[in-house]
């Protein structure tokens, strides 16, 4: 991302803060995986959104109107010995030269410098929930307030989340370009996996195809992939990924990647052997129709829940038509009879976080969709493995179809449109690499 993009975001936030405020954002901490082994580091989304700075042990400070510089960064100093083990650090000089800070200081000096900066401001903007740093900040504010008679002290602690997350909800052209790239990588990974799928594989073997494609393209998994064969697909957050993919079953794969800190989130369901059974195709066509109806409802002026309402209507009508639900359509929808088979929402915001920030309602009303918003569309049908009655004919079938969608000025753009979704097209793709090898 161009450094000017981060500078623009900081200016936008400081304008929203107004004068006499100070915003403080700590970097994400490193997390221990086991003993002296850490998880791969991933920067805090809010912190990175404003700074582009990738290192831990850092704190960003925004001070609108400060003559000596509005953007300050506290970070680790250069250390030849530690850099030999862990890699080169930016240091305060690099924070200025490469990351656009107006001034930068060693993180070890923060106790001596930051309280004095806070003291000069009336409002502190901060997101409570950063763990250890919460306590340090609150201690500084308490100390300043205790000596208020001899000087200034902040009178208000304001949640930074609302201002910052409202800004993050609307993606710029640069952000959407990166998200297109993340979607493209995910498309290619799903194509790759479909082409090598065959009965007898383990779910984790199929998962490896996604991970390989993500990593070779400079991306990582944006969440633990769900590779769910047969009835495992009816477990919404299934991640064991260790069962054998059986001939005649479907496999539901929910796998997206993170590229330059932006996520894709994509699901396809396809037959392990390359051919849908009549019962599988029956449910698949209902979910596909719901996916298309929901996408058609993504346009400016519609509200957040319109795509979900569209999907619910199609799924309820489809389940009624094949006999899984009985009664008047309007009554079934009103009573949410569909929730036995479709128990989740049709989508969520998408961006730097897979379930990205942003309010779904304004007051008590669903918020209107506007250009620049990005969301997923993911209807599904899940018939439990122990289903009884008429549902026995479809039991153990779980289907979800998920696409990534940008709201545009006159409708929407489906970032994942090039990934096959039509049942016939999927059948033509599944197993093609296996056939060629044979």
C-alpha positions in Angstrom: 0.0 0.0 0.0 1.3 3.4 -0.9 2.4 5.4 2.2 0.1 8.2 1.1 -2.8 5.9 1.7 -1.9 5.6 5.4 -1.3 9.4 5.7 -4.8 10.0 4.2 -6.3 7.7 6.8 -4.6 9.4 9.7 -5.7 12.8 8.4 -9.3 11.6 8.1 -9.3 10.2 11.7 -7.7 13.3 13.2 -10.3 15.5 11.4 -13.1 13.3 13.0 -11.4 13.6 16.4 -11.3 17.4 16.3 -8.9 19.6 18.3 -7.6 18.9 21.8 -7.7 15.1 21.4 -5.0 12.4 21.3 -5.4 8.9 19.9 -3.3 6.1 21.1 -3.0 2.7 19.4 -0.7 -0.1 20.6 0.6 -2.8 18.2 -0.5 -6.4 18.6 1.6 -8.4 21.1 3.5 -11.5 20.1 1.8 -14.7 21.3 3.6 -17.8 22.6 2.6 -21.0 20.9 4.6 -23.4 23.1 7.5 -22.7 25.4 9.9 -20.5 23.4 8.0 -20.9 20.1 5.8 -18.0 19.0 2.8 -17.9 16.6 3.5 -16.2 13.3 3.2 -12.5 14.1 0.1 -10.7 12.7 -0.2 -6.9 13.3 -3.3 -5.4 14.9 -5.7 -4.4 12.1 -6.5 -0.9 13.5 -2.8 -0.2 14.2 -1.8 -1.3 10.7 -4.7 0.5 9.0 -3.2 3.8 10.2 0.5 3.1 10.1 1.4 0.2 7.8 4.0 -0.6 10.5 4.5 -4.4 10.8 6.5 -4.8 14.0 5.4 -5.7 17.6 6.3 -3.6 20.7 5.1 -0.3 19.1 2.6 2.4 20.0 1.2 4.9 17.5 0.1 8.4 18.8 -2.0 10.9 16.8 -2.1 14.5 18.1 -4.1 16.8 15.8 -2.5 20.2 15.4 0.6 19.5 17.4 3.3 21.9 16.1 6.1 19.3 16.5 4.3 16.7 14.5 0.9 15.0 14.6 2.0 11.4 14.1 4.4 9.9 16.6 5.6 6.3 16.8 7.2 4.5 19.7 9.0 1.4 18.5 11.9 -1.0 19.2 15.5 0.3 18.7 17.9 -1.3 16.3 19.8 -4.2 18.0 22.4 -6.0 15.9 22.4 -9.1 18.2 18.6 -9.5 18.2 18.3 -8.7 14.5 20.8 -11.6 13.8 18.1 -13.9 15.3 14.8 -12.2 14.4 15.4 -10.0 11.4 16.1 -6.3 10.8 14.1 -3.7 12.7 13.0 -0.3 11.4 14.1 1.5 14.6 13.0 5.1 15.2 14.9 6.4 12.2 13.2 3.8 9.9 9.8 4.7 11.4 10.3 8.2 10.1 12.0 7.4 6.8 10.0 4.4 5.7 6.7 4.7 7.6 6.0 8.4 7.6 6.1 9.1 11.3 6.7 12.9 12.1 8.8 11.8 15.0 9.7 8.5 16.6 11.1 7.3 19.9 12.4 4.1 21.5 9.6 2.1 23.0 11.5 2.1 26.3 11.1 5.9 26.6 7.3 5.8 26.4 6.8 6.2 30.2 8.8 9.4 30.2 7.3 10.9 27.0 3.7 9.8 26.5 2.1 11.0 29.8 3.4 14.5 29.1 1.7 14.4 25.7 -1.6 13.1 27.2 -1.5 15.8 29.9 -1.9 18.6 27.2 -5.1 17.1 25.8 -8.7 17.1 27.0 -9.8 13.8 25.3 -8.0 10.5 25.0 -9.2 8.3 22.1 -8.4 4.7 22.8 -9.9 1.2 22.3 -10.1 -0.6 25.6 -9.1 -4.2 25.3 -5.4 -4.1 24.5 -4.5 -6.0 27.6 -1.4 -4.9 29.5 -1.4 -1.5 27.8 -4.9 -0.7 29.1 -3.6 -0.7 32.6 -0.6 1.5 31.8 -2.8 4.1 30.1 -5.3 4.1 32.9 -2.6 4.5 35.5 -1.2 7.5 33.6 -4.6 9.1 33.4 -5.3 8.5 37.1 -1.9 10.0 38.0 -2.6 13.1 35.9 -6.1 13.5 37.3 -4.7 13.2 40.9 -2.5 16.2 40.3 -5.1 18.1 38.2 -4.9 21.1 40.5 -1.3 21.7 39.5 -1.8 21.3 35.8 -4.0 19.9 33.0 -5.3 16.4 32.6 -7.7 14.7 30.2 -11.3 14.9 31.2 -12.7 12.3 28.8 -11.7 8.8 27.7 -13.4 8.2 24.3 -13.8 4.9 22.5 -11.7 5.1 19.4 -13.5 2.1 17.8 -16.5 4.0 16.5 -14.6 6.6 14.6 -12.0 4.2 13.2 -14.2 1.3 12.4 -16.7 3.5 10.6 -13.8 4.6 8.4 -12.6 1.1 7.8 -16.1 0.0 6.7 -15.7 2.0 3.5 -12.9 0.7 1.3 -10.8 2.9 -0.9 -9.9 2.1 -4.5 -6.5 0.9 -3.2 -8.0 -1.4 -0.7 -10.5 -2.9 -3.2 -7.5 -3.5 -5.6 -5.8 -5.5 -2.9 -9.0 -7.4 -2.1 -9.4 -8.3 -5.7 -5.9 -9.8 -5.5 -6.8 -11.8 -2.4 -10.0 -13.0 -4.1 -8.0 -14.0 -7.3 -5.6 -16.1 -5.2 -8.5 -17.8 -3.4 -10.2 -18.5 -6.8 -7.1 -20.2 -8.1 -6.7 -22.2 -4.9 -10.3 -23.5 -5.1 -9.8 -24.4 -8.8 -6.6 -26.2 -7.9 -8.2 -28.2 -5.1 -11.3 -29.1 -7.1 -9.1 -30.4 -10.0 -7.1 -32.8 -7.7 -10.1 -34.0 -5.6 -10.7 -37.7 -5.7 -12.3 -40.3 -3.4 -10.0 -41.7 -0.8 -8.1 -38.4 -0.1 -8.0 -37.1 3.4 -9.6 -33.8 4.1 -6.2 -32.4 5.1 -4.7 -33.5 1.8 -7.2 -31.2 0.1 -6.5 -28.5 2.6 -2.8 -28.7 1.7 -3.7 -27.7 -1.9 -5.1 -24.4 -0.6 -2.2 -23.7 1.7 0.3 -24.4 -1.1 -1.4 -22.0 -3.5 -1.8 -19.3 -0.9 1.9 -19.4 0.2 3.3 -19.6 -3.3 1.4 -16.4 -4.1 2.6 -14.5 -1.1 -0.6 -15.0 1.0 -1.5 -16.9 4.1 -4.8 -18.4 5.3 -7.1 -15.7 6.6 -8.7 -18.3 8.9 -8.3 -22.0 9.6 -9.8 -23.7 6.4 -12.9 -25.8 6.7 -12.6 -28.9 4.6 -15.7 -30.9 5.5 -16.6 -34.1 3.7 -20.0 -35.7 3.9 -21.9 -35.0 7.2 -18.9 -33.0 8.5 -20.3 -30.2 6.4 -23.2 -29.9 8.8 -20.8 -28.7 11.5 -20.6 -25.1 10.7 -17.1 -24.4 12.1 -15.6 -27.9 11.4 -11.8 -27.7 11.4 -10.6 -31.2 12.3 -10.0 -31.8 8.5 -8.9 -35.4 9.1 -11.6 -37.6 7.7 -11.5 -39.6 4.4 -13.4 -38.1 1.5 -15.8 -40.8 0.5 -17.0 -41.7 -3.0 -20.5 -40.3 -3.4 -20.2 -37.6 -0.8 -20.0 -33.8 -1.2 -17.1 -31.8 0.3 -17.7 -28.3 1.6 -14.6 -26.1 1.6 -14.5 -22.7 3.2 -11.1 -21.3 2.6 -9.8 -17.8 2.0 -6.5 -16.1 2.1 -5.0 -12.9 3.5 -2.9 -10.8 1.1 -1.2 -7.7 2.3 -3.4 -7.7 5.4 -6.7 -8.0 3.5 -8.9 -11.1 3.5 -10.9 -13.1 1.1 -13.5 -15.6 2.3 -14.8 -18.1 -0.2 -16.8 -21.3 0.0 -17.6 -23.9 -2.6 -19.3 -27.3 -2.2 -18.6 -30.0 -4.8 -18.9 -33.8 -5.3 -15.8 -35.8 -4.3 -16.1 -38.0 -7.3 -17.1 -35.2 -9.7 -20.8 -36.0 -10.0 -23.7 -34.7 -7.9 -26.4 -37.3 -7.0 -30.0 -36.2 -7.7 -30.6 -35.4 -4.0 -27.4 -33.4 -3.7 -28.1 -31.4 -6.8 -31.7 -30.8 -5.6 -30.4 -29.0 -2.5 -27.4 -27.4 -4.4 -29.7 -25.7 -6.9 -31.7 -24.2 -4.0 -28.6 -22.8 -2.4 -27.3 -21.5 -5.7 -30.6 -19.7 -6.4 -30.4 -18.2 -2.9 -26.9 -17.0 -3.5 -27.8 -15.3 -6.7 -30.9 -13.7 -5.2 -28.9 -12.4 -2.3 -26.2 -10.9 -4.6 -28.9 -9.2 -6.7 -30.1 -7.5 -3.5 -26.6 -6.0 -2.9 -26.9 -2.4 -4.2 -26.9 1.1 -2.8 -30.1 2.1 -1.0 -31.0 -1.5 0.1 -30.3 -2.2 3.7 -27.9 -4.7 5.2 -30.6 -7.4 5.8 -32.1 -7.3 2.3 -29.7 -10.0 0.9 -30.5 -12.2 3.9 -34.2 -11.8 3.4 -33.9 -12.6 -0.3 -31.9 -15.8 0.5 -34.4 -16.8 3.2 -37.3 -16.5 0.8 -35.6 -18.7 -1.9 -34.4 -21.3 0.6 -37.8 -21.6 2.3 -39.6 -21.8 -1.0 -37.2 -24.5 -2.2 -37.4 -26.6 1.0 -41.2 -26.3 0.8 -41.2 -27.4 -2.9 -39.2 -30.6 -2.2 -41.2 -31.4 0.9 -38.7 -30.6 3.7 -41.0 -27.8 4.9 -44.8 -27.7 4.8 -47.2 -24.8 5.1 -47.8 -21.3 3.7 -44.6 -19.7 2.5 -45.3 -16.4 4.4 -46.0 -18.3 7.6 -42.9 -20.5 7.3 -40.7 -17.4 6.9 -42.4 -15.5 9.7 -42.0 -18.5 12.1 -38.4 -19.0 10.8 -39.1 -22.7 10.0 -36.1 -22.6 7.7 -33.7 -22.3 10.6 -33.7 -26.1 11.1 -31.7 -26.2 7.8 -30.3 -22.7 7.4 -29.3 -21.4 10.8 -26.8 -18.5 10.1 -26.9 -15.1 8.5 -26.2 -14.7 4.8 -23.1 -12.7 5.2 -20.8 -10.3 7.1 -18.5 -7.4 6.4 -15.1 -8.3 4.9 -11.8 -6.4 4.9 -8.7 -6.5 7.0 -10.5 -8.9 9.3 -12.5 -11.8 7.9 -15.5 -10.7 10.0 -14.6 -7.1 9.5 -15.5 -4.1 11.7 -18.5 -1.8 11.1 -22.0 -1.5 12.5 -24.8 -3.5 11.0 -27.4 -1.3 12.4 -27.8 2.5 13.0 -29.9 2.8 16.0 -32.6 0.1 15.7 -32.6 0.1 11.9 -30.4 -1.9 9.5 -27.9 0.4 7.9 -28.2 1.2 4.2 -25.6 -0.3 1.8 -23.3 2.3 0.3 -20.5 2.2 -2.3 -17.2 0.9 -0.9 -18.7 -1.6 1.5 -17.5 -5.1 1.1 -19.5 -8.1 2.3 -19.8 -11.9 1.9 -22.9 -13.7 0.5 -23.1 -17.2 1.9 -26.4 -19.0 2.1 -26.5 -22.7 3.0 -28.6 -25.7 3.7 -27.5 -28.4 6.2 -29.4 -31.6 6.9 -28.1 -33.2 10.0 -26.7 -36.8 9.8 -29.4 -38.0 12.3 -32.3 -36.2 10.5 -35.6 -38.1 10.6 -38.9 -38.1 8.6 -38.8 -36.8 5.1 -35.3 -35.2 5.8 -33.8 -38.7 5.9 -33.5 -38.7 2.1 -31.1 -35.8 2.3 -29.4 -36.4 5.7 -25.7 -35.7 6.0 -25.7 -33.2 3.2 -24.3 -29.8 3.9 -24.0 -27.1 1.2 -22.8 -23.5 1.4 -21.8 -21.2 -1.5 -19.9 -18.0 -0.5 -18.8 -15.1 -2.6 -17.1 -11.8 -1.8 -19.0 -8.7 -3.0 -18.3 -5.0 -3.3 -21.1 -2.5 -3.2 -20.7 -0.1 -6.3 -22.4 3.0 -7.3 -25.0 1.2 -9.4 -25.1 -2.3 -7.9 -22.2 -4.6 -6.9 -19.1 -6.3 -8.1 -18.6 -10.0 -7.3 -14.9 -10.4 -6.6 -15.1 -14.1 -6.8 -17.3 -14.3 -9.9 -14.7 -16.3 -11.9 -14.8 -19.3 -9.5 -17.2 -21.9 -10.9 -20.5 -22.1 -9.1 -22.8 -23.7 -11.7 -23.3 -27.4 -10.9 -22.4 -28.6 -14.5 -19.3 -26.4 -14.6 -18.2 -27.7 -11.2 -18.6 -31.3 -12.5 -16.5 -30.5 -15.5 -13.7 -29.2 -13.2 -13.6 -31.7 -10.3 -10.9 -34.4 -10.8 -9.5 -33.0 -14.1 -5.9 -33.1 -12.8 -6.4 -36.7 -11.6 -7.8 -37.7 -15.0 -4.8 -36.1 -16.8 -2.3 -37.9 -14.5 -4.1 -41.2 -15.2 
